[in-house]
Amino acid sequence: MTSNVADDTTRPPRRMLRDAQPAELFSAIPQLGDLVKLRPRPDEDGLVFLARLRASTTPEEAVTYTAFAALPGAATGWGYECLRLMADHLQPQERQTMQRIATWLAEPSIRQRHEIMREALWAPTRSPSVLLALAVGWSTGGPAPNDPERAPAHKTPVALNSAVLSCLARAQLSRRSYYLARFLDMAEALFRAY
């Protein structure tokens, strides 16, 4: 089989969300309940719960829920797209971190992930891009070569939530609802792909 033929083959869809329904997710990862006050109904699916959060008085909780509901790899990709949408609100020094994350998302490697994590841990400030880098570092395995243990389930979503919401906070108040709506439109796509 030539490489051109291999590139044209259909691949199975990639899972984007954790298997748990919203109520199960709240039970499995208690930190979610500390950050999202609205509770899912017993048999409510993720997309319906996301819509209720989006329509609530605190629609930012829909960002938080997405960070927890999506699998860490998909969640970091979504977070990257959120920050990329607000590129004008990132500081010049954040662009290099964003480029490294983009490279990792395109072709993930353990070595790159460890380098991204190391740089994030030693960064002088916790900017949105650094928080996203921490989410990447915890997303798909041990955070360092000498630490084979996976991070606790809440680490990636908490860092990702902080990255997206702190970037949103940089926008003028009059523009925040616009950016939030775009973030949540992208989030809905994750739930629809499931």
ZIJO-V50811 format. One record per backbone hydrogen bond with DSSP energy under -0.5 kcal/mol. NH is the residue of the N-H (numbers start at 0). CO is the residue of the C=O. If there is no record, write none. Layout:
NH_CO ; NH_CO
//
This chain:
5_1 ; 6_2 ; 7_3 ; 7_4 ; 8_4 ; 8_5 ; 17_68 ; 21_43 ; 24_20 ; 25_21 ; 26_22 ; 27_23 ; 28_24 ; 31_28 ; 32_28 ; 32_29 ; 33_29 ; 34_30 ; 34_31 ; 35_31 ; 36_34 ; 43_40 ; 48_44 ; 49_45 ; 50_46 ; 51_47 ; 52_48 ; 53_49 ; 54_50 ; 55_52 ; 60_57 ; 61_58 ; 62_58 ; 62_59 ; 63_59 ; 64_60 ; 65_61 ; 66_62 ; 67_63 ; 68_64 ; 69_65 ; 70_15 ; 74_70 ; 75_71 ; 76_72 ; 77_73 ; 78_74 ; 79_75 ; 80_76 ; 81_77 ; 82_78 ; 83_79 ; 84_80 ; 85_81 ; 85_82 ; 86_83 ; 88_85 ; 89_86 ; 93_90 ; 94_90 ; 94_91 ; 96_92 ; 97_93 ; 98_94 ; 99_95 ; 100_96 ; 101_97 ; 102_98 ; 103_99 ; 104_100 ; 105_101 ; 106_102 ; 112_108 ; 113_109 ; 114_110 ; 115_111 ; 116_112 ; 117_113 ; 118_114 ; 119_115 ; 120_116 ; 121_117 ; 122_119 ; 126_124 ; 130_126 ; 131_127 ; 132_128 ; 133_129 ; 134_130 ; 135_131 ; 136_132 ; 137_133 ; 138_134 ; 138_135 ; 139_135 ; 142_148 ; 143_146 ; 146_143 ; 150_140 ; 154_151 ; 155_151 ; 156_152 ; 157_153 ; 158_154 ; 159_155 ; 160_156 ; 161_157 ; 162_158 ; 163_159 ; 164_160 ; 165_161 ; 166_162 ; 167_163 ; 168_164 ; 169_166 ; 170_167 ; 174_171 ; 175_171 ; 175_172 ; 176_172 ; 178_174 ; 179_175 ; 180_176 ; 181_177 ; 182_178 ; 183_179 ; 184_180 ; 185_181 ; 186_182 ; 187_183 ; 188_184 ; 189_185 ; 189_186 ; 190_186 ; 191_187 ; 192_188 ; 193_190
//
